[in-house]
Amino acid sequence: MKTLALACCLLLAGCTTTSWVEETNVTRATGQPTVRQVDRPLAHQTLQLTTTLEEDGFVIDRRIHTGDEGVARINLLPVALQRMVYGRDVKLTLWSYDDNRFVHEDLVSEARAAEIVAQWRIQCRLGTRTPLRSSEAALLDRAIGAAPDPETAQALREIKLKVDLRPDWE
Amino acid sequence: MRNLLRRAGIMAALVACVVIAGCGSTTEYWKPDTVVEETVMAPPRTEISRTAGWLEVRRTQSVEETRRPVERMQLLHEKLVSTVAWDDLGMVVMYILGSVVVLAIYVFLYASAWDGGDD
C-alpha cells in the first residue's frame, strides 16, 4: 500500500493541467440578420484560351487561372503576332471549365493587331518586359519579316529587345 | 495507534492521488460570432477589359449574403495529463537491459578464457 501510494505520488508529480476549447454548433441569436447583395469574385477558376488553328498547326492554346480577386490577364501580343504572320483575322475564345461554356469571343483584326503592337511598343519603351514562350518568340521573328511596313517592323524589333522568354509549361 | 495513523495517512494519500488524477472540468461559455450564409442570385458573370496590350478577364457572381449575429457555445475542457515521456523511459530501460546483457557476455567470455591463474 505504501509503495503504491508512493508510486501514485511520483506519477502525479509528473502531471500538469491542460485546457482546450471545443467549438460547438449550438448558437443563439443575438440580433437581427442583415441581408445584402454582393458581387463575389470567383477565384481560382480555370479558363482555356484558344486561337484560330492555322494551316501549319500553329495555335495558341493554354490554360489560365483567375487569381484571388477573380481576375486573369492575357497577353494579347502573341495573338496580334499570329494575325500579322498568317495574314487573316484571329478568333480568340475563352472556355470556362467551371461553367462548361464559352465565356468570351474576340476577333483580332489587322487594325487591332497593329494597335496591340503599338501599345506593347510603348510598354517596352517604358521598360516593361514582354513575357513570351519560345514558340511565340519564334513567331515574333517571323512577324518582323512579314511586317506590312517599316514602322511596324521597327516596333517589333523594339519589342524583341525586351522579350522575357518563359518556359512552355508555365 | 501510530501504525493505524500511518496506514490511514497512506490510504488518504492514495485516494487523494486518484481523485486529483481523475478530476477534470468542462465549462460552458458563449462567444459572439457571426453566421454567414450565401445564396447564389445569378450565374457567373464575365467582364472583359483591354488595357495596354492585355486582356483582363474578371469573373464575378452575384450572391445574397445574410449575416446573423449569434453567440456560439464553446466548451472549455480542463484536465490533468501526464508529462512523463514514456517513450524515453522505455528507451532508458532498454539501454540498461542492453548494458547488463553486454556486461554478462563480457564476464562470461572472460571467465571462459581465464585458465585459473596457474602458471
Interface residues (C-beta under 8 A of the other chain):
Chain A: M1 K2 L4 A5 C8 C9 L11 L12 G14 C15 T16 T17 T18 S19 W20 V21 E22 E23 T24 V26 T27 R28 A29 T30 G31 Q32 P33 T34 V35 R36 Q37 V38 D39 R40 P41 L42 Q45 L47 I64 T66 E69 G70 V71 A72 R73 I74 N75 L76 L77 L92 L94 S96 D98 D99 V103 H104 D106 I116 Q119 W120 I122 Q123
Chain B: R7 I10 M11 A13 L14 C17 V18 I20 A21 W30 P32 D33 V35 E38 M41 P43 P44 R45 T46 I48 R50 A52 G53 W54 L55 E56 V57 R58 R59 T60 Q61 S62 V63 E64 E65 T66 R67 R68 P69 V70 E71 R72 M73 Q74 L75 L76 H77 E78 K79 L80 V81 S82 T83 V84
